Amino acid sequence: DVTSNDKIIPEGIEGQVPYRGPLSQVLYQLAGGLHQSMFYCGAHSIEELQTNGRFVRITASGLRESHPHDIQMTVEAPNYASKQ
């Protein structure tokens, strides 16, 4: 049993963003991010990424950048709250 909100691990967030154009452009950006991640790991396929990928420490700035931003949260996840 989880007894603290600090122990909850959300699998995503729920929110809204303003319309930014066709879905194809959003998918292009997501695919580009995946491609760069694979490049950083030296993976040539998703399978290689799963096998050879590893976790690394990031700076506090990197953590802030990697959390959701520029989004209007519709439901606040207990451990994803922005600290503004």
Summary of the structure (lengths in Angstrom):
residues: 84
radius of gyration: 15.9
end to end distance: 30.1
largest distance: 42.6
contacts: 140
relative contact order: 0.23
helix: 43%
strand: 8%
